[in-house]
Amino acid sequence: MSSERFIRWQSYTIAQLSFAINLFLGLATVALGFSVSLLIDEKFILHGSAKCFFAGAIFLQLFSMFFGIAAVIMRTVDFRNTARRTHNVEKNRGAEENKSLRLKVKRLGKGTWFSFWSQIILFGLGILSLIVSVFVTYGHKLL
């Protein structure tokens, strides 16, 4: 019974991680698009530190997208290697290959989680930097 629950919750975790990676990848893309649209607008003029914050926001969003794409690719390769390893175990094939695949899967899993958390942190910092740059530029209109 507990094995079934573990498998079910592991399935939920896999689905949620995939959803979260894609969500933040989409949000970073939208934030980057918004930033570029502001740059195109001739009325949007940055001064002083706002330029640095705005440039930082663009680079942070780009790196967030990079880590999101890396996470998607690593998850795809991870699933492929896991499927291959499972198939080999069921067919009692290649103990050495299974050991190699297990190590690859473990590294890919760690890489996926590293990319995911990097994606989220960079996205958050990018949004914060974008907000600061817009507030520094147009804060006088709000106050």
URFENMO-V348047 format. One record per residue. N is the residue number from 0. RES is the residue in three letters. SS is DSSP state (H for helix, E for strand, C for the rest). Layout:
BEGIN
n=[N	N]
res=[RES	RES]
ss=[SS	SS]
END
This chain:
BEGIN
n=[0	1	2	3	4	5	6	7	8	9	10	11	12	13	14	15	16	17	18	19	20	21	22	23	24	25	26	27	28	29	30	31	32	33	34	35	36	37	38	39	40	41	42	43	44	45	46	47	48	49	50	51	52	53	54	55	56	57	58	59	60	61	62	63	64	65	66	67	68	69	70	71	72	73	74	75	76	77	78	79	80	81	82	83	84	85	86	87	88	89	90	91	92	93	94	95	96	97	98	99	100	101	102	103	104	105	106	107	108	109	110	111	112	113	114	115	116	117	118	119	120	121	122	123	124	125	126	127	128	129	130	131	132	133	134	135	136	137	138	139	140	141	142]
res=[MET	SER	SER	GLU	ARG	PHE	ILE	ARG	TRP	GLN	SER	TYR	THR	ILE	ALA	GLN	LEU	SER	PHE	ALA	ILE	ASN	LEU	PHE	LEU	GLY	LEU	ALA	THR	VAL	ALA	LEU	GLY	PHE	SER	VAL	SER	LEU	LEU	ILE	ASP	GLU	LYS	PHE	ILE	LEU	HIS	GLY	SER	ALA	LYS	CYS	PHE	PHE	ALA	GLY	ALA	ILE	PHE	LEU	GLN	LEU	PHE	SER	MET	PHE	PHE	GLY	ILE	ALA	ALA	VAL	ILE	MET	ARG	THR	VAL	ASP	PHE	ARG	ASN	THR	ALA	ARG	ARG	THR	HIS	ASN	VAL	GLU	LYS	ASN	ARG	GLY	ALA	GLU	GLU	ASN	LYS	SER	LEU	ARG	LEU	LYS	VAL	LYS	ARG	LEU	GLY	LYS	GLY	THR	TRP	PHE	SER	PHE	TRP	SER	GLN	ILE	ILE	LEU	PHE	GLY	LEU	GLY	ILE	LEU	SER	LEU	ILE	VAL	SER	VAL	PHE	VAL	THR	TYR	GLY	HIS	LYS	LEU	LEU]
ss=[C	H	H	H	H	H	H	H	H	H	H	H	H	H	H	H	H	H	H	H	H	H	H	H	H	H	H	H	H	H	H	H	H	H	H	H	H	H	H	H	C	C	C	C	C	C	C	C	H	H	H	H	H	H	H	H	H	H	H	H	H	H	H	H	H	H	H	H	H	H	H	H	H	H	H	H	H	H	H	H	H	H	H	H	H	H	H	H	H	H	C	C	C	C	H	H	H	H	H	H	H	H	H	H	H	H	H	H	H	H	H	H	H	H	H	H	H	H	H	H	H	H	H	H	H	H	H	H	H	H	H	H	H	H	H	H	H	H	H	H	H	H	C]
END
